Amino acid sequence: MKKSYRSSYCVFTKLLLVLTILSGCSSVTVPSISLPKMPEVTLMKNKATHSTPRALLSARIVNTGYTDQVPKMTVGKLIEYAERSFACECHRERFVKSWDKSSTGYVLSSNLKKFKTIKFSCEKQEDEYACFINEIENTTSPELSQRYFSGDDFIKTIYANGRVCKRQEPCEGY
């Protein structure tokens, strides 16, 4: 008797399953979900970008003009000091306008009128990058003797002005 009860239960379950599949499941609609189009991610080839390239953030600056007052630093730290110096002078934009890859390293286009472009000659040394800041053209000086600024002097100026803001009064409009 137990055996027939099990077999009839099994037949009933199978029949119920077949009827459910044939009658009800064909009319069930599954909602469709459309995902937003993901932006295309590309590595920096020769395109200008506002952010400092990742390889340069920890790249050592190898210019020789370091003293007790100016410590050795990375490109990332130099840009941090430049941004602070620029903000201290009440500029509303950032110091870095864009970065471009060049055949010898990178070219920084700045929003500073005095120095429009700053060239970094970079190479990989062992496991890290090292960069040298080339001579910078002072675009506001008409005199040839004052037209060029050494990378060492640039580092000293940026460090001195970015380390401490001497401005006591707030910028207008802030």
Backbone hydrogen bonds, N-H to C=O, Kabsch-Sander energy under -0.5 kcal/mol:
donor,donor_aa,acceptor,acceptor_aa,energy
5,Y,1,M,-1.9
6,R,2,K,-2.1
7,S,3,K,-2.1
8,S,4,S,-2.4
9,Y,5,Y,-2.0
10,C,6,R,-2.3
11,V,7,S,-2.3
12,F,8,S,-2.4
13,T,9,Y,-2.3
14,K,10,C,-2.1
15,L,11,V,-2.6
16,L,12,F,-2.5
17,L,13,T,-2.2
18,V,14,K,-2.4
19,L,15,L,-2.5
20,T,16,L,-2.1
21,I,17,L,-2.1
22,L,18,V,-2.6
23,S,19,L,-2.5
24,G,20,T,-1.5
25,C,20,T,-1.5
27,S,24,G,-1.0
28,V,25,C,-0.8
34,S,32,S,-0.5
35,L,33,I,-0.6
42,T,40,E,-0.6
45,K,43,L,-0.5
49,T,99,W,-1.5
56,L,53,P,-1.5
57,L,53,P,-1.0
57,L,54,R,-0.6
58,S,54,R,-0.7
59,A,56,L,-1.1
60,R,129,Y,-2.0
61,I,73,M,-2.3
62,V,60,R,-0.6
62,V,131,C,-2.9
67,T,70,V,-1.0
75,V,56,L,-0.6
75,V,59,A,-2.2
76,G,56,L,-0.7
76,G,57,L,-1.1
78,L,74,T,-2.2
79,I,75,V,-2.5
80,E,76,G,-1.8
81,Y,77,K,-2.3
82,A,78,L,-2.4
83,E,79,I,-2.6
84,R,80,E,-2.0
85,S,81,Y,-2.6
86,F,82,A,-2.5
87,A,83,E,-2.3
88,C,84,R,-2.3
89,E,85,S,-1.2
90,C,87,A,-1.8
91,H,86,F,-1.6
97,K,95,F,-0.6
97,K,109,S,-2.8
98,S,109,S,-1.9
99,W,49,T,-2.1
100,D,107,V,-2.2
102,S,105,G,-2.6
106,Y,120,F,-2.2
107,V,100,D,-2.8
108,L,118,I,-3.1
109,S,98,S,-3.0
109,S,107,V,-0.6
110,S,108,L,-0.6
110,S,116,K,-2.7
111,N,95,F,-2.4
116,K,114,K,-0.5
118,I,108,L,-2.5
120,F,106,Y,-3.1
121,S,119,K,-0.5
121,S,132,F,-2.7
122,C,104,T,-2.2
122,C,120,F,-0.6
123,E,130,A,-2.1
125,Q,123,E,-0.6
125,Q,128,E,-3.3
126,E,124,K,-0.5
128,E,125,Q,-2.2
130,A,123,E,-2.4
131,C,60,R,-3.3
132,F,121,S,-2.6
134,N,119,K,-2.5
134,N,132,F,-0.7
136,I,149,F,-3.5
138,N,147,R,-5.0
139,T,114,K,-2.2
139,T,137,E,-1.0
141,S,138,N,-1.1
146,Q,143,E,-1.0
147,R,144,L,-1.0
149,F,136,I,-3.1
154,F,150,S,-2.1
155,I,151,G,-2.3
156,K,152,D,-2.2
157,T,153,D,-2.4
158,I,154,F,-2.7
159,Y,155,I,-2.6
160,A,156,K,-2.5
161,N,157,T,-2.5
162,G,158,I,-2.2
163,R,159,Y,-1.9
164,V,160,A,-0.9
166,K,164,V,-0.7
174,Y,171,C,-1.3
